[in-house]
């Protein structure tokens, strides 16, 4: 059974930082493209950042230079370090694991940035 369990969300003032974690189980973690997506109220889910099996990362333009995605293959965990948070970063953040036709989601964690 595949499980992606996010943690680390919360309420933070603008300019603050948060670190999200996603612990994966039931998949060959090192073979998957792992990513963070977010969905704000009334908006579509969007890609925030991802990291491929080789460690190459990519980011949405809106978070470049503020967010950093990383992974620990030994712990089957990915992280999203979020700095200089803005109110527009408020959303539910979802962990994603993707490989070929397999596509898995976590339950999401709420991030709220107050102005």
Buried (B, 14 or more C-beta within 10 A) or exposed (E): EEEBBBBBBEEBEEEBEBBBBBBBEEBEBEEBBBBBBBBBEEEEBEBBBBBBBEEEBBBBEEBEEBBBBBBEEEEBBBBBBBBEBBEEBBBBBBBBBBBEEEEBBBEBBEBBBEE
